[in-house]
Every structure is written in structure tokens, then in C-alpha cells.
Amino acid sequence: MTPGICFAGHSRSFEELLDLTCRAEAAGYAAVFVDGDVSVMDSRGEGDVLDGWTTTTALLLRTESIPIGSIRVAPQWNAARLAQATATLERIVPGRLRFLIGTGDQRADPRFGYPKLSGGERVTLLGETLEAARALWSGETVTRDGRFVRLERARVRPRPPAGRPLVAVAAARRRALEVVARHGDVWDVNLPPVRRRVAAAERHLEAACEAIGRDPGAIPRSMLLFVRPDRDPADPALGDEYRAANPWFRDLSPAELPECVIAGSASDCARQLGDLARELRLELPVIDCSWLPYDASRLILDAMAPTENGFDSRG
């Protein structure tokens, strides 16, 4: 099991992201994730808000081998345009894009002309987008008259060299997990690492897979994890930091917080990370440095470097 690392949060310049990504590649991390699609981040003021697709492409072209990804938000893309952009990048750097997609939105999306959709509508759009994209990647001429995706004899060239990229779908609830079952190659577990919560989502995924004759155990998993090496696990500030970094998990109870925080010496953190990854069946645990400035991100990157901590790539 070799972890990935995430530098999201729009808290670094491109030059800092490039340096961190190159360091992660040299240190043996399995993948790097950076900021994804976003309209505008009010909290950044006049600070840079880098476009996720452009940044991902630039980082792939400035590195040698490490896979790099950033989340695509389905409501911000036309299905054919997304399929074409992805196929083009696969042609330029085959096999290195970590294609991750979800249904998220931003409060400011209407300023950019993005539709204001309910959660259920976003899930429907996600499913229609992936169904159309997969057909386009396979070389088909595609016509669709869905609720959200409408195409008339659309084609994508070049076709991805492998037929299509591996598709990771971020999901936590029943309907989104049905999209994972039908269209996902990877389940990005969009939950805190609380065992009972993951187990409940597992049951929904198993039911969705059973309905279409798919083995849920054959779907690998990724997950963002809060890791703070060289911090006292008993420090109550860690819980506050976790909540600040994950505001979407606002219903997390105080009793659940200890399950979400990995802290201690770097070797203790590596052991805890490995144990949690095995327990939750994560093929790719991702150390989450979101929102941290460059210096703090680099400290975690260096402390948890796979080459230093003896992570076993065999799991």
C-alpha cells in the first residue's frame, strides 16, 4: 500500500504546487491530487484561484511518471467536451491522469452561469455525463436526449489509447453509489473514515452492484485521510483542524472525531495509515494536505514519504 497525497484548497501558488508535486514524485508517492473545478472561492479574496484542469495538465507535462488528478464537477462540463479534453490528455500523457468526478457545487456557481441544481439533479447529470462519455471514448457516434445531456451525432477523436481512462467517482449516498456501480472503475469514498459510515455506504454499493450483476469487491477504493505526523494524538486542536478542513462533514459527532485523525510520530502515522487502509479496503489512501500553506504541506510530504516509511506497495 503506497499512499497518494493531495494539495487542494487553493492555498498555494502554481510554483509551490509544481515544487510539491516534483517532491512527491521523487519521494515515491502513488499519485498527486490538486484543486479541481471551481467557479470562485470567496475566501481567497484577490488570491489566485487556479483552474483545476489547466493546472493538472501543466503538472503532468512538468513531471515524468507520477499520476496526477483533480476532481471534475459534472455540472461545470458539457459531456462531449469533457470526453474530448480527457481523450486529448490521455493521448499526450497516456495513463497518468487520475480521472476523478463528482457532483459538488459552489455557492457562487450562478455567477458563472452554472445551473443551480438539487443534489438529486446533480446525481442524474453525473450519470448521464458518464454514460455519454464512455460511449464517446469507445469511438461511437453518440446521440442523447437525456434530462441534462443532449448530443446530436457527437464524436471524439483521438480515442483514449486504453479505450477509456479509469473513472473514479466520488460518492457517499445511495443514488451516487448507484452511479459508481454502473460507471465507476474506482469508488472515491467521499466520507470521513468512520467505520460505521463506510459500512453503511458499502451496503448501498453492494445492493446497487447486485442489481446489475457486478461484483462490488472488484471496485477498488480511494479516500482522503487527515494525517498529521509529529503531532500529539491527544491534542484537542486536531479535531478543530479536521472540522475546518472538512466543513462538508458538519454532522460528525465528537465521539467520531478520533477515528478521523491520524497523528503521532511519522512511523506511528504510517502504521495507522496502513491499518486503516486495510480495514476500509483502500487501494489508494490519500494524505490530505488541503488548505495548508506550502511549508506545512512540505513537512507532511517529507515526513510521510513512502521511501522513508517502508510502505508496502503490495498492501
C-alpha positions as CSV (number, residue, x, y, z in Angstrom):
1,M,0.0,0.0,0.0
2,T,1.6,3.2,-1.2
3,P,-0.3,6.5,-0.4
4,G,-1.1,9.4,-2.6
5,I,-1.1,13.0,-1.4
6,C,-3.5,15.9,-2.0
7,F,-2.6,19.6,-2.2
8,A,-6.1,21.1,-2.7
9,G,-7.6,24.2,-1.0
10,H,-6.3,27.0,-3.3
11,S,-3.7,27.9,-0.7
12,R,-0.6,27.7,-2.9
13,S,0.8,29.3,-6.0
14,F,1.4,27.3,-9.1
15,E,5.2,27.4,-8.4
16,E,4.6,25.9,-5.0
17,L,2.3,23.2,-6.4
18,L,4.9,22.3,-9.0
19,D,7.6,22.0,-6.4
20,L,5.5,19.9,-4.1
21,T,4.4,17.6,-7.0
22,C,8.0,17.1,-8.1
23,R,9.0,16.3,-4.5
24,A,6.1,13.8,-4.2
25,E,7.2,12.1,-7.4
26,A,10.8,11.8,-6.1
27,A,9.6,10.5,-2.7
28,G,7.6,7.7,-4.3
29,Y,4.0,8.7,-3.7
30,A,1.5,6.8,-5.7
31,A,-0.4,9.9,-7.0
32,V,-0.8,13.6,-6.5
33,F,-4.2,15.4,-6.4
34,V,-4.6,19.2,-6.8
35,D,-7.6,21.5,-6.9
36,G,-10.4,20.6,-9.2
37,D,-13.2,22.5,-10.9
38,V,-14.3,25.6,-9.1
39,S,-16.2,28.8,-10.1
40,V,-14.8,31.2,-7.5
41,M,-13.6,30.9,-3.9
42,D,-14.9,33.9,-1.9
43,S,-12.4,33.1,0.9
44,R,-9.5,33.7,-1.4
45,G,-10.2,37.4,-1.8
46,E,-7.8,38.6,-4.5
47,G,-5.7,35.5,-4.2
48,D,-5.2,33.2,-7.2
49,V,-7.9,30.5,-7.9
50,L,-6.2,28.2,-10.4
51,D,-8.3,26.3,-12.9
52,G,-8.0,22.6,-12.0
53,W,-7.9,21.1,-15.5
54,T,-5.2,23.6,-16.7
55,T,-3.1,23.1,-13.5
56,T,-3.4,19.3,-13.8
57,T,-2.3,19.4,-17.4
58,A,0.6,21.7,-16.7
59,L,1.8,19.5,-13.8
60,L,1.6,16.3,-15.9
61,L,3.8,17.9,-18.5
62,R,6.4,19.1,-16.0
63,T,6.8,15.7,-14.3
64,E,7.9,12.3,-15.5
65,S,5.8,9.4,-14.2
66,I,3.6,10.2,-11.2
67,P,-0.2,10.1,-11.8
68,I,-1.9,13.4,-11.2
69,G,-5.6,14.1,-10.7
70,S,-8.1,16.8,-9.8
71,I,-11.9,16.4,-9.4
72,R,-14.2,17.2,-12.2
73,V,-17.5,18.6,-11.2
74,A,-20.1,17.3,-13.6
75,P,-22.4,20.4,-13.7
76,Q,-19.5,22.5,-14.9
77,W,-18.8,20.4,-18.1
78,N,-20.5,19.5,-21.3
79,A,-20.3,15.7,-21.6
80,A,-18.7,15.7,-25.1
81,R,-16.3,18.5,-24.2
82,L,-15.2,16.6,-21.1
83,A,-14.8,13.4,-23.1
84,Q,-12.7,15.2,-25.7
85,A,-10.5,17.0,-23.2
86,T,-9.8,13.8,-21.3
87,A,-9.1,11.8,-24.5
88,T,-6.7,14.6,-25.6
89,L,-4.8,14.5,-22.3
90,E,-4.6,10.7,-22.4
91,R,-3.1,11.0,-25.9
92,I,-0.4,13.4,-24.7
93,V,0.5,11.6,-21.4
94,P,-1.1,8.1,-21.6
95,G,-2.1,6.5,-18.4
96,R,-1.1,9.2,-16.0
97,L,-4.3,11.1,-15.5
98,R,-6.3,10.2,-12.4
99,F,-9.8,10.9,-13.7
100,L,-12.0,11.8,-10.7
101,I,-15.5,13.1,-11.0
102,G,-18.3,14.1,-8.6
103,T,-21.4,16.2,-8.1
104,G,-20.2,19.1,-6.0
105,D,-21.2,22.7,-6.3
106,Q,-20.2,26.1,-5.1
107,R,-22.4,28.8,-3.6
108,A,-21.2,31.2,-6.3
109,D,-21.8,28.9,-9.3
110,P,-24.7,31.0,-10.7
111,R,-22.3,34.0,-11.1
112,F,-20.5,31.9,-13.8
113,G,-23.7,30.7,-15.4
114,Y,-23.7,27.2,-13.9
115,P,-27.1,25.8,-13.2
116,K,-28.3,25.7,-9.6
117,L,-29.4,22.1,-9.2
118,S,-30.6,20.0,-6.3
119,G,-28.5,17.1,-5.1
120,G,-30.7,14.6,-6.9
121,E,-30.5,16.5,-10.2
122,R,-26.7,16.7,-9.9
123,V,-26.5,12.9,-9.5
124,T,-28.8,12.4,-12.6
125,L,-26.5,14.7,-14.5
126,L,-23.4,12.8,-13.4
127,G,-24.8,9.5,-14.5
128,E,-25.9,10.9,-17.9
129,T,-22.4,12.5,-18.4
130,L,-20.5,9.3,-17.6
131,E,-22.8,7.2,-19.8
132,A,-22.3,9.5,-22.7
133,A,-18.5,10.0,-22.1
134,R,-17.9,6.2,-22.0
135,A,-19.7,5.8,-25.3
136,L,-17.7,8.6,-26.9
137,W,-14.4,7.2,-25.6
138,S,-15.2,3.8,-27.2
139,G,-15.4,5.5,-30.6
140,E,-19.2,5.6,-31.0
141,T,-21.1,8.4,-32.7
142,V,-23.4,9.5,-29.9
143,T,-26.8,10.9,-29.8
144,R,-28.5,11.5,-26.5
145,D,-31.7,13.3,-25.4
146,G,-31.5,13.0,-21.7
147,R,-32.7,15.3,-19.0
148,F,-29.4,17.1,-18.9
149,V,-27.1,15.6,-21.6
150,R,-28.3,16.3,-25.2
151,L,-25.9,15.4,-28.0
152,E,-26.5,15.0,-31.8
153,R,-24.1,12.7,-33.5
154,A,-21.2,13.7,-31.3
155,R,-17.8,12.0,-31.9
156,V,-14.5,12.2,-30.0
157,R,-11.1,11.8,-31.6
158,P,-8.5,10.8,-30.6
159,R,-9.8,7.8,-28.7
160,P,-8.0,7.1,-25.4
161,P,-5.2,4.6,-26.1
162,A,-6.6,2.2,-23.5
163,G,-10.2,2.6,-24.7
164,R,-11.1,4.9,-21.9
165,P,-9.5,6.2,-18.7
166,L,-10.1,4.6,-15.4
167,V,-13.1,6.6,-13.9
168,A,-13.1,7.3,-10.1
169,V,-16.5,8.5,-8.9
170,A,-16.7,10.4,-5.6
171,A,-19.8,9.2,-3.7
172,A,-21.3,8.7,-0.3
173,R,-25.0,8.3,-0.6
174,R,-27.3,5.7,-2.2
175,R,-28.0,7.3,-5.6
176,A,-24.4,8.4,-6.2
177,L,-23.3,4.9,-5.3
178,E,-25.6,3.6,-8.0
179,V,-23.5,5.7,-10.4
180,V,-20.4,4.1,-9.0
181,A,-21.8,0.6,-9.6
182,R,-22.8,1.4,-13.1
183,H,-20.0,3.6,-14.4
184,G,-17.1,3.7,-11.8
185,D,-13.8,1.9,-12.0
186,V,-12.9,3.3,-8.6
187,W,-15.0,4.3,-5.7
188,D,-13.6,7.5,-4.2
189,V,-15.1,7.2,-0.7
190,N,-16.5,10.7,0.0
191,L,-16.9,10.1,3.7
192,P,-15.0,10.6,6.9
193,P,-13.1,7.3,7.8
194,V,-15.7,6.3,10.4
195,R,-16.2,2.6,10.2
196,R,-20.0,2.5,10.6
197,R,-20.5,5.2,8.0
198,V,-18.3,3.4,5.5
199,A,-20.0,0.1,6.2
200,A,-23.5,1.7,5.6
201,A,-22.3,3.1,2.2
202,E,-20.8,-0.3,1.4
203,R,-24.2,-1.9,1.8
204,H,-25.8,0.6,-0.6
205,L,-23.0,-0.1,-3.2
206,E,-23.4,-3.9,-2.8
207,A,-27.1,-3.6,-3.4
208,A,-26.5,-1.4,-6.5
209,C,-23.9,-3.8,-7.9
210,E,-26.2,-6.9,-7.2
211,A,-29.0,-5.2,-9.2
212,I,-26.7,-5.1,-12.3
213,G,-24.7,-8.3,-11.8
214,R,-21.4,-6.6,-10.8
215,D,-19.0,-7.7,-8.0
216,P,-18.6,-4.8,-5.6
217,G,-15.4,-6.4,-4.3
218,A,-13.8,-5.8,-7.7
219,I,-14.2,-2.0,-7.4
220,P,-11.1,-0.5,-5.8
221,R,-11.3,2.4,-3.4
222,S,-9.6,5.7,-2.7
223,M,-10.1,8.1,0.2
224,L,-8.7,11.3,1.6
225,L,-7.3,10.9,5.1
226,F,-6.3,13.6,7.7
227,V,-2.7,12.8,8.7
228,R,-0.6,15.0,11.0
229,P,2.9,13.5,11.7
230,D,4.8,14.7,14.8
231,R,1.6,15.9,16.5
232,D,0.3,14.7,19.8
233,P,-2.8,12.4,19.1
234,A,-4.3,13.8,22.3
235,D,-4.1,17.4,21.2
236,P,-7.8,18.7,21.1
237,A,-6.8,21.2,18.4
238,L,-6.6,18.3,15.9
239,G,-10.3,17.8,16.0
240,D,-10.9,21.5,15.3
241,E,-8.4,21.4,12.4
242,Y,-10.2,18.4,11.0
243,R,-13.6,20.1,11.1
244,A,-12.1,23.3,9.5
245,A,-10.6,21.2,6.7
246,N,-13.8,19.2,6.1
247,P,-16.8,21.5,6.6
248,W,-18.9,19.2,4.5
249,F,-18.8,16.6,7.3
250,R,-20.6,19.0,9.7
251,D,-22.7,16.3,11.2
252,L,-19.7,14.5,12.6
253,S,-20.1,13.8,16.3
254,P,-17.4,14.4,18.9
255,A,-17.3,10.7,19.5
256,E,-16.4,10.0,15.9
257,L,-13.6,12.6,15.6
258,P,-10.9,10.3,17.0
259,E,-11.5,7.8,14.1
260,C,-10.8,10.6,11.6
261,V,-7.4,11.8,12.9
262,I,-4.1,10.0,12.3
263,A,-1.3,11.6,14.4
264,G,1.9,10.7,16.3
265,S,5.4,10.0,15.1
266,A,5.8,9.5,11.3
267,S,6.3,5.8,11.8
268,D,3.2,5.6,14.0
269,C,1.2,7.5,11.4
270,A,2.5,5.2,8.7
271,R,1.3,2.2,10.7
272,Q,-2.1,3.7,11.4
273,L,-2.5,4.7,7.8
274,G,-1.7,1.1,6.7
275,D,-4.1,-0.4,9.2
276,L,-6.9,1.9,8.3
277,A,-6.3,1.3,4.6
278,R,-6.6,-2.4,5.1
279,E,-9.6,-2.2,7.3
280,L,-11.5,0.1,4.9
281,R,-10.1,-1.8,1.8
282,L,-8.5,1.3,0.3
283,E,-6.3,0.7,-2.7
284,L,-5.3,4.3,-2.6
285,P,-5.3,6.1,0.7
286,V,-4.6,9.8,0.1
287,I,-2.9,12.0,2.7
288,D,-4.9,15.2,2.7
289,C,-2.9,18.5,2.8
290,S,-5.8,20.6,1.7
291,W,-5.9,24.2,2.8
292,L,-2.4,24.0,4.3
293,P,0.3,26.5,3.2
294,Y,3.4,25.4,1.4
295,D,5.7,24.9,4.4
296,A,3.2,22.8,6.3
297,S,2.4,20.7,3.2
298,R,6.1,20.1,2.6
299,L,6.7,19.0,6.2
300,I,3.9,16.3,5.9
301,L,5.1,15.3,2.5
302,D,8.6,14.7,3.7
303,A,7.6,13.0,7.0
304,M,5.3,10.6,5.3
305,A,7.5,9.9,2.2
306,P,7.0,6.2,1.1
307,T,10.7,5.8,0.6
308,E,11.2,6.8,4.3
309,N,8.4,4.9,5.9
310,G,8.6,1.5,4.3
311,F,5.1,1.4,2.8
312,D,4.4,-1.9,1.2
313,S,3.1,-1.4,-2.3
314,R,1.6,-4.9,-2.2
315,G,-0.9,-3.8,0.5
